């Protein structure tokens, strides 16, 4: 059985290099773009959030995490992670998230042409929590180029990306305040996943900012 949310803090190993106070860094030239194929790309900004471990602890303790279920074939199973969702215009659970959104809106304003609208949060409690291969293709992501900005807090976990047309997967391990943005055709032409791990791992929080009507 999974540990309760209240005990996750004791399972988490903080970074020795992290700051005590939470802050959101600049973007601009600190963002590195990695072209993929078929018009897809990702942007990487390591260490975007200072004090990321303190923010991780705050979110674990204050976000109203919920458990969900889904139907798989002939049975209903628990979603292997805990979730929270904030609709467009809803107050975000921490001032740092509002600052992240403000800076993302500013940095990507010309390229995206609109602000990020929603914030989804996932809590991966340990190595058994995961998300299977998928693209955010519900709504506009099925037909349009969109962006999904992911901020990773807590224990680094492998985030895998693979082309839908076939080919090897790429592996990234964001954590401790790293930013990864998927853009261009990425949601249509590539898939991403957070796999289960055979070795024990501490908890992770993923924050995803999306434009309107993308999920």
PyMOL commands that set and color helices and strands:
alter all, ss='L'
color gray80, all
select helices_A, chain A and resi 5-11+28-30+52-62+95-112+140-142+186-189
alter helices_A, ss='H'
color red, helices_A
select strands_A, chain A and resi 23-24+32-35+40-45+49-50+69-72+75-78+82-86+118-124+131-134+148-154+159-163+170-172+178-184+190-194+204-210
alter strands_A, ss='S'
color yellow, strands_A
deselect
rebuild
show_as cartoon
